[in-house]
Amino acid sequence: MADSTPLVIPLSLWESDGTEEAVLAAWLADDGATVEAGTPLAELMVDKVTVEIEAPVGGRLEIRTPAETPVAPGATIAVLHPR
């Protein structure tokens, strides 16, 4: 059986401006939903700019961080389980 894939806040969002925290503004898919690779899953607010986080692989979404929660770079906000 294949391993699950963590959905991690990209470190690249912090490389240019020194921001240390962002807010997970909203989930665009429901917990337990089956999604395809490239599907927008969440909106992240970084310095008043909204960035979409996409699924790196297809699978079943397990949300671990609720919407409107502050998140740090590299934080795991969900896991994608193989189908």
SULUR-V195938 format. One line per field, one symbol per residue. ss: DSSP state (A for helix, B for strand, O for the rest). psi: psi as a letter, one per 40 degrees, with the letter a starting at -180 (. if undefined). A space follows every 50 residues. Layout:
BEGIN
ss->???
psi->???
END
This chain:
BEGIN
ss->OOOOBBBBOOAAAAOOOOOOBBBBBBBOOOOOOBBOOOOBBBBBBBOOBB BBBBOOOOBBBBBOOOOOBBBBOOOBBBBBBOO
psi->hiiihihihhddeeddeeheiihgdiheiiheihiihehhdihhhhfehh hhhihdiiahhhhehiifhiiiheiheihhii.
END
